[in-house]
Amino acid sequence: MTERQRSHWVTEEGLRAHVNKQVLREEIQPGDMVGPCLFLASDAARMLSAQTLIVDGGYL
């Protein structure tokens, strides 16, 4: 969730409804993308190709 999203499109009730549909009931922060990005940039992902890595808190 960025400040731009929060100021332009997100309402508190909409955000609450979205978080309630996640398995991990927390608001996703920009910093939550650091680990997945570091993984993709690391040697651990060297044989990974054509995959989708979804970071969404387990959105149902």
C-alpha positions as CSV (number, residue, x, y, z in Angstrom):
1,M,0.0,0.0,0.0
2,T,1.6,3.2,-1.1
3,E,0.7,6.8,0.0
4,R,-0.5,7.5,-3.6
5,Q,-2.9,4.5,-3.5
6,R,-4.1,5.6,-0.1
7,S,-4.7,9.2,-1.1
8,H,-6.3,8.5,-4.5
9,W,-8.2,5.2,-4.4
10,V,-8.3,3.4,-1.1
11,T,-11.0,4.0,1.5
12,E,-10.7,2.7,5.0
13,E,-13.8,0.5,4.5
14,G,-12.4,-0.9,1.2
15,L,-9.1,-1.6,2.8
16,R,-10.7,-3.3,5.7
17,A,-12.8,-5.5,3.4
18,H,-9.7,-6.4,1.3
19,V,-7.7,-7.4,4.4
20,N,-10.6,-9.5,5.7
21,K,-10.3,-11.6,2.5
22,Q,-6.6,-12.3,3.2
23,V,-5.3,-15.4,5.1
24,L,-2.7,-13.1,6.7
25,R,-4.9,-10.4,8.1
26,E,-2.4,-7.5,7.8
27,E,-2.2,-4.6,5.4
28,I,0.5,-5.3,2.8
29,Q,3.3,-2.7,3.0
30,P,5.9,-1.8,0.3
31,G,8.6,-3.4,2.4
32,D,6.8,-6.7,2.1
33,M,8.1,-6.9,-1.4
34,V,11.8,-6.7,-0.4
35,G,12.2,-10.4,0.5
36,P,10.6,-11.8,-2.7
37,C,12.6,-9.3,-4.8
38,L,15.9,-10.3,-3.1
39,F,15.0,-14.0,-3.6
40,L,14.4,-13.4,-7.4
41,A,17.7,-11.5,-7.7
42,S,19.6,-14.2,-5.8
43,D,21.3,-17.4,-6.9
44,A,18.6,-19.3,-5.1
45,A,16.3,-18.4,-8.0
46,R,18.8,-19.1,-10.8
47,M,16.8,-22.0,-12.3
48,L,13.4,-20.3,-11.9
49,S,11.8,-19.4,-15.2
50,A,8.4,-18.3,-16.4
51,Q,6.8,-18.4,-12.9
52,T,4.5,-16.0,-11.2
53,L,5.4,-15.2,-7.6
54,I,2.2,-13.8,-5.9
55,V,2.7,-11.7,-2.8
56,D,-0.8,-10.9,-1.7
57,G,-1.2,-12.1,2.0
58,G,-3.1,-15.1,0.8
59,Y,-6.0,-13.2,-0.8
60,L,-9.0,-15.5,-1.2
